[in-house]
Amino acid sequence: MEKELSESELRSLERDRKDREAGARIVRELEDAVNNMDDYVFSSGFVEQLTCRTHRTLQQNIARLFLKAFVAWAEIGDKGEGHYDLRNEDTVKLAQKIRDAAKNSYLPLV
């Protein structure tokens, strides 16, 4: 017999679904941007906006997000060569170094 979910549990599940969809949408937008970019122009503007014009608390949150992505790429590498190929091998290898260097680091919410 399935347990009926409370209204707060349903709201939480809906919020989670919307957050996952928003994350996926942002990744697709970033994919589109890097797929059609003049690398120097786009990356310079992106990095300048991110590091000089974004609120410092948000910079911390973004760095935490990027670190989480590096950890996920590193874990792909831990699974072995069948889980990545030459197109993202350098990303996986660098991510493992970053993960290992940041092993005892913590980026608190400030």
ABEGO torsion letter per residue (X at the ends): XBBBBBAAAAAAAAAAAAAAAAAAAAAAAAAAAAAABBAAAAAAAAAAAAAAABBAAAAAAAAAAAAAAAAAAAAAAAAEAAABBAAAAAAAAAAAAAAAAAAABBBBBX
